[in-house]
Amino acid sequence: MATPDLKGKYAVVTGASSGLGADFARTLADRGCSLILVARREDRLRSLQQELLGQYGVEVQVVPLDLTAPNAPQTLYDWTKAHEKAVDILINNAGFGLYGPFVEIPWEREKNMLDLNIITLVHLTKLFVQEMVARNFGYILHIASIGAYQPSPLYASYSAAKSFVLNFGEALNYELRKTNVHSTVLSPGITATEFLKVSGQQPTLYQRLAMMRSADVARIGIEHMLKGKPSVVPGRFNALLTWSNRLIPRRLSAAISYRLMV
Ligand SMILES: NC(=O)c1ccc[n+]([C@@H]2O[C@H](COP(=O)([O-])OP(=O)(O)OC[C@H]3O[C@@H](n4cnc5c(N)ncnc54)[C@H](OP(=O)(O)O)[C@@H]3O)[C@@H](O)[C@H]2O)c1
């Protein structure tokens, strides 16, 4: 499949203030795509806006928003309507992990993570996919994790949320197969971003050895999205890890995952 020309197209990138989100924005801007950057930290979004304007000359809009605030996805969607931006690409990237024993994590933090990683992602998809289908053009990239492929003790609810994202995004890809709208799931392994700092984990030896560069992961995600692929696991080692889960009993899979996390 030939990849589309993105000049004049608009992409919404959630969680664009750091890490993968900022690199998705750079990768899309490099292809001439205009951007709508969303996250809570406006100063970070503004500095990325300046960088992209200077380097790529594309249009860059900034929407500072807590995507777990009541009805935030609708607020963002309404903003695009009010500013007459037809969104052709949605990068469902905003998310965070919670590291630690499930019994010790406060419910408010758990709920906030599930709201952002699941409810916000599905709501944004619901809002934007309808007009993409009406125009018969669109791409949606959902960010899951290799944790989606197995039970992951110490990231129990986070990795289960990412299993939801993986299954949701792949199922939607199939539902849309007769259209020119594509839903793709990117499942990164450990990537050099602010993820570990936010999740509250010190990097383990395995994570230090397996760490991928954020720019590389973002590029792989965008390339597969533009080819309409249902799913991609970036990096040979990560792909091997997720594939090998098919061969081992789930109980053992949970134990191996635990060993890699401590
Ligand atoms: N890095 C990894 O190892 C890894 C591995 C697998 C999957 N992932 C997934 O990759 C995605 C991106 O994470 P990252 O690694 O790039 O981590 P990151 O550097 O911490 O970036 C997370 C982004 O999400 C935004 N965000 C968090 N809460 C938000 C909220 N309530 N409303 C709006 N935006 C919010 C943050 O912006 P503000 O704080 O400014 O709001 C930030 O821009 C996440 O879905 C994560 O689960 C990461």
The ligand as a Tripos MOL2 file, in Angstrom:
@<TRIPOS>MOLECULE
LIG
   48    52     1     0     0
SMALL
NO_CHARGES

@<TRIPOS>ATOM
      1 N1          7.9930    4.5190   27.6350 N.am      1 LIG1
      2 C1          7.6810    3.2460   27.7350 C.2       1 LIG1
      3 O1          8.5130    2.4220   28.1610 O.2       1 LIG1
      4 C2          6.3290    2.7660   27.2720 C.ar      1 LIG1
      5 C3          6.1830    1.4030   27.0090 C.ar      1 LIG1
      6 C4          4.9450    0.9440   26.5820 C.ar      1 LIG1
      7 C5          3.9050    1.8290   26.3970 C.ar      1 LIG1
      8 N2          4.0730    3.1640   26.6640 N.ar      1 LIG1
      9 C6          2.9360    4.0570   26.4680 C.3       1 LIG1
     10 O2          3.3520    5.1190   25.6230 O.3       1 LIG1
     11 C7          2.4840    6.2350   25.8270 C.3       1 LIG1
     12 C8          3.3230    7.5030   25.9500 C.3       1 LIG1
     13 O3          4.0700    7.4540   27.1440 O.3       1 LIG1
     14 P1          5.5910    7.9170   27.2360 P.3       1 LIG1
     15 O4          6.4020    6.7070   27.3900 O.co2     1 LIG1
     16 O5          5.9020    8.8690   26.1480 O.co2     1 LIG1
     17 O6          5.5820    8.6260   28.6710 O.3       1 LIG1
     18 P2          5.6870   10.1720   29.0850 P.3       1 LIG1
     19 O7          6.9720   10.7310   28.5970 O.co2     1 LIG1
     20 O8          5.4110   10.1950   30.5430 O.co2     1 LIG1
     21 O9          4.4960   10.8700   28.2830 O.3       1 LIG1
     22 C9          3.1420   10.7280   28.6690 C.3       1 LIG1
     23 C10         2.3200   11.8330   28.0460 C.3       1 LIG1
     24 O10         0.9560   11.6850   28.4520 O.3       1 LIG1
     25 C11         0.4800   12.9480   28.8840 C.3       1 LIG1
     26 N3         -0.5590   12.8380   29.9020 N.ar      1 LIG1
     27 C12        -0.5020   12.1730   31.0780 C.ar      1 LIG1
     28 N4         -1.6370   12.3630   31.7720 N.ar      1 LIG1
     29 C13        -2.4260   13.1730   31.0050 C.ar      1 LIG1
     30 C14        -3.7090   13.7360   31.1950 C.ar      1 LIG1
     31 N5         -4.4440   13.5180   32.3050 N.pl3     1 LIG1
     32 N6         -4.2220   14.5280   30.2150 N.ar      1 LIG1
     33 C15        -3.5010   14.7850   29.1020 C.ar      1 LIG1
     34 N7         -2.2780   14.2610   28.8570 N.ar      1 LIG1
     35 C16        -1.7450   13.4790   29.8200 C.ar      1 LIG1
     36 C17         1.7140   13.6430   29.4620 C.3       1 LIG1
     37 O11         1.5510   15.0590   29.3960 O.3       1 LIG1
     38 P3          1.2240   16.0310   30.6400 P.3       1 LIG1
     39 O12         1.8640   15.4320   31.8610 O.co2     1 LIG1
     40 O13         1.8150   17.3280   30.2200 O.co2     1 LIG1
     41 O14        -0.2590   16.0570   30.7200 O.co2     1 LIG1
     42 C18         2.7850   13.2100   28.4650 C.3       1 LIG1
     43 O15         2.7950   14.0690   27.3550 O.3       1 LIG1
     44 C19         1.6420    5.9040   27.0520 C.3       1 LIG1
     45 O16         0.3660    5.4680   26.6380 O.3       1 LIG1
     46 C20         2.4130    4.7530   27.6960 C.3       1 LIG1
     47 O17         1.5800    3.9300   28.4700 O.3       1 LIG1
     48 C21         5.2760    3.6440   27.0870 C.ar      1 LIG1
@<TRIPOS>BOND
     1     1     2 1
     2     2     3 2
     3     2     4 1
     4     4     5 ar
     5     4    48 ar
     6     5     6 ar
     7     6     7 ar
     8     7     8 ar
     9     8     9 1
    10     8    48 ar
    11     9    10 1
    12     9    46 1
    13    10    11 1
    14    11    12 1
    15    11    44 1
    16    12    13 1
    17    13    14 1
    18    14    15 2
    19    14    16 1
    20    14    17 1
    21    17    18 1
    22    18    19 2
    23    18    20 1
    24    18    21 1
    25    21    22 1
    26    22    23 1
    27    23    24 1
    28    23    42 1
    29    24    25 1
    30    25    26 1
    31    25    36 1
    32    26    27 ar
    33    26    35 ar
    34    27    28 ar
    35    28    29 ar
    36    29    30 ar
    37    29    35 ar
    38    30    31 1
    39    30    32 ar
    40    32    33 ar
    41    33    34 ar
    42    34    35 ar
    43    36    37 1
    44    36    42 1
    45    37    38 1
    46    38    39 2
    47    38    40 1
    48    38    41 1
    49    42    43 1
    50    44    45 1
    51    44    46 1
    52    46    47 1
@<TRIPOS>SUBSTRUCTURE
     1 LIG1         1 GROUP 0 **** ****
